[in-house]
Amino acid sequence: MTFTDSDPSYATRAREIARTVLAIGAADNDRAGRFSTEAVRALGGEGLLGLLVPAAHGGAGAGPRPFVDVTAALAEADPSAALVFVMHSLGTTVIAAAPDPAQVVPLLRDIAAGSHLTTLAFSEAGSRSHFWAPVSKAESLNGSGVSITARKSWVTSAGFANSYVVSSLSPNAQGPTDSTLYLVPADSPGLSVAGAWDGMGLRANASSPMLLDGCVVPGHLRLTAEGAGFSAMLQTVLPLFNVGTAAVALGICRATVAATVTHLKTARFEHLGTTLGEALPNLRAQLATMQIKTDQLATLIDDTTARLERPDGLTMLRVLEVKAAAGDAAIEVTSLGMRTCGGAAFSRHTAIERYFRDAHAGAVMAPTSDVLRDFIGKSLLDIPLF
Ligand SMILES: Cc1cc2nc3c(=O)[nH]c(=O)nc-3n(C[C@H](O)[C@H](O)[C@H](O)COP(=O)(O)OP(=O)(O)OC[C@H]3O[C@@H](n4cnc5c(N)ncnc54)[C@H](O)[C@@H]3O)c2cc1C
């Protein structure tokens, strides 16, 4: 798929997919814990799986802002599908930065054509949320690649992706961050999904554990230089991951505000002859707080995105702040939405209860809100992060 200036903007396409595909299936997919293959097909069909693929390989060659705008638009209708998009887009940036680009061109072309979904498999059961320190160690096959045995604890799109960007300590690693990133195709012998995904929220994205049992990865599918996995995770992945997951939170906040407005305008006290919103100033004040927190998050995401486009001395601080702030905002806004809409929200007459559950994932996805606060404190005090 090629892109021209007269094409609809990426965010416009995302809003159309959100309206015609995601919004229709989100509630049922959440209830059933069903991965939305329709969402992936629609994203591929509109060229959005190739958003971050360089234009030279048929992609859109887009930067952080379209990525953020698309993610937020998708999340407003279905946060699960938005996370699938985020993980795929990040996997794509790692693949596009491979040391031997010629080896990954066919793959990038497939991604740009919308026929290949990828994802990140970093977190391991042994090091939990400390994704930067895999405990698995690749074994050298003496010139013909490596063999990897690893217990990956959560992998979004597990069993649905066509490939996995996998971290593992290098064969000659000396320390916990001497890692390398590898591409493991879905049909690799030894790769399996190790359990069903039955999360509290973000239930429709198959974030299951996966096992690699002696998976052989040929040399040409090594995605970083030996030992350069740690810097790729921090420099290539972390900035876009943090702003991308913040955009998921923003979509959740916006959807919750919209659902709360609808409820306050339509639910009535018949004995008073008013709507809830007309009758109760405390509900209007809570709605106002939800709107303020949502707009504060949007502004911080906007500032972070601008600093990713034109890096300066504050870029890394904002990258750390934005995901921590987003985790807080999503929980606060959806909690207020639950309270404001009362029993109607609690008994699932609105979608707010789903957003409330989805909102709680952001703070525990690594780097977690706690870890981010520790990093921010350390960086303000000039203490090394690792
Ligand atoms: C929906 C969902 C999708 C996911 N998708 C992926 C994926 O696609 N790929 C992937 O690699 N991973 C994925 N993850 C995993 C995620 O990134 C984390 O690794 C995981 O949520 C950590 O859970 P844990 O129980 O192992 O946390 P633990 O490490 O056990 O943390 C427990 C608590 O300790 C706190 N804590 C931990 N370390 C510190 C510290 N140094 N300082 C202060 N507090 C600390 C944490 O904040 C947390 O509150 C996903 C997770 C979820 C929920």
The ligand as a Tripos MOL2 file, in Angstrom:
@<TRIPOS>MOLECULE
LIG
   53    58     1     0     0
SMALL
NO_CHARGES

@<TRIPOS>ATOM
      1 C1         -2.7340   -6.5840   29.7330 C.3       1 LIG1
      2 C2         -1.2650   -6.8000   29.8010 C.ar      1 LIG1
      3 C3         -0.5540   -6.9760   28.6220 C.ar      1 LIG1
      4 C4          0.8190   -7.1890   28.6590 C.ar      1 LIG1
      5 N1          1.4860   -7.3740   27.4780 N.ar      1 LIG1
      6 C5          2.8250   -7.6020   27.4780 C.ar      1 LIG1
      7 C6          3.5340   -7.8170   26.2610 C.ar      1 LIG1
      8 O1          2.9540   -7.8110   25.1660 O.2       1 LIG1
      9 N2          4.8640   -8.0580   26.3090 N.ar      1 LIG1
     10 C7          5.5350   -8.0820   27.4900 C.ar      1 LIG1
     11 O2          6.7500   -8.2720   27.4550 O.2       1 LIG1
     12 N3          4.8940   -7.8920   28.6720 N.ar      1 LIG1
     13 C8          3.5620   -7.6540   28.6870 C.ar      1 LIG1
     14 N4          2.8940   -7.4660   29.8890 N.ar      1 LIG1
     15 C9          3.6240   -7.6270   31.1430 C.3       1 LIG1
     16 C10         3.8660   -6.3140   31.8600 C.3       1 LIG1
     17 O3          4.6630   -5.4530   31.0990 O.3       1 LIG1
     18 C11         4.5330   -6.5630   33.2230 C.3       1 LIG1
     19 O4          5.7140   -7.2840   33.0480 O.3       1 LIG1
     20 C12         3.6470   -7.3130   34.1690 C.3       1 LIG1
     21 O5          2.3860   -6.6840   34.2360 O.3       1 LIG1
     22 C13         4.2990   -7.3320   35.5570 C.3       1 LIG1
     23 O6          3.4930   -8.0680   36.4600 O.3       1 LIG1
     24 P1          4.1910   -8.8110   37.7070 P.3       1 LIG1
     25 O7          3.1230   -9.4500   38.5120 O.co2     1 LIG1
     26 O8          5.2610   -9.6990   37.1850 O.co2     1 LIG1
     27 O9          4.8170   -7.5630   38.4680 O.3       1 LIG1
     28 P2          5.8890   -7.5500   39.6440 P.3       1 LIG1
     29 O10         7.2390   -7.3130   39.0610 O.co2     1 LIG1
     30 O11         5.7280   -8.7550   40.4980 O.co2     1 LIG1
     31 O12         5.4590   -6.2330   40.4480 O.3       1 LIG1
     32 C14         4.6200   -6.2630   41.6180 C.3       1 LIG1
     33 C15         4.5490   -4.8730   42.2020 C.3       1 LIG1
     34 O13         5.8730   -4.4600   42.5750 O.3       1 LIG1
     35 C16         6.1520   -3.1830   42.0570 C.3       1 LIG1
     36 N5          7.5800   -3.0900   41.7070 N.ar      1 LIG1
     37 C17         8.3170   -3.9430   40.9580 C.ar      1 LIG1
     38 N6          9.5770   -3.5070   40.8450 N.ar      1 LIG1
     39 C18         9.6560   -2.3500   41.5250 C.ar      1 LIG1
     40 C19        10.6940   -1.4180   41.7620 C.ar      1 LIG1
     41 N7         11.9350   -1.5970   41.2740 N.pl3     1 LIG1
     42 N8         10.4130   -0.3320   42.5240 N.ar      1 LIG1
     43 C20         9.1650   -0.1450   43.0480 C.ar      1 LIG1
     44 N9          8.1390   -0.9950   42.8500 N.ar      1 LIG1
     45 C21         8.3810   -2.0870   42.0880 C.ar      1 LIG1
     46 C22         5.2930   -3.0870   40.7850 C.3       1 LIG1
     47 O14         5.0080   -1.7370   40.4730 O.3       1 LIG1
     48 C23         4.0260   -3.8420   41.2040 C.3       1 LIG1
     49 O15         3.1540   -2.9640   41.8720 O.3       1 LIG1
     50 C24         1.5110   -7.2330   29.8820 C.ar      1 LIG1
     51 C25         0.7850   -7.0430   31.0820 C.ar      1 LIG1
     52 C26        -0.5710   -6.8390   31.0550 C.ar      1 LIG1
     53 C27        -1.3130   -6.6580   32.3370 C.3       1 LIG1
@<TRIPOS>BOND
     1     1     2 1
     2     2     3 ar
     3     2    52 ar
     4     3     4 ar
     5     4     5 ar
     6     4    50 ar
     7     5     6 ar
     8     6     7 ar
     9     6    13 1
    10     7     8 2
    11     7     9 ar
    12     9    10 ar
    13    10    11 2
    14    10    12 ar
    15    12    13 ar
    16    13    14 ar
    17    14    15 1
    18    14    50 ar
    19    15    16 1
    20    16    17 1
    21    16    18 1
    22    18    19 1
    23    18    20 1
    24    20    21 1
    25    20    22 1
    26    22    23 1
    27    23    24 1
    28    24    25 2
    29    24    26 1
    30    24    27 1
    31    27    28 1
    32    28    29 2
    33    28    30 1
    34    28    31 1
    35    31    32 1
    36    32    33 1
    37    33    34 1
    38    33    48 1
    39    34    35 1
    40    35    36 1
    41    35    46 1
    42    36    37 ar
    43    36    45 ar
    44    37    38 ar
    45    38    39 ar
    46    39    40 ar
    47    39    45 ar
    48    40    41 1
    49    40    42 ar
    50    42    43 ar
    51    43    44 ar
    52    44    45 ar
    53    46    47 1
    54    46    48 1
    55    48    49 1
    56    50    51 ar
    57    51    52 ar
    58    52    53 1
@<TRIPOS>SUBSTRUCTURE
     1 LIG1         1 GROUP 0 **** ****
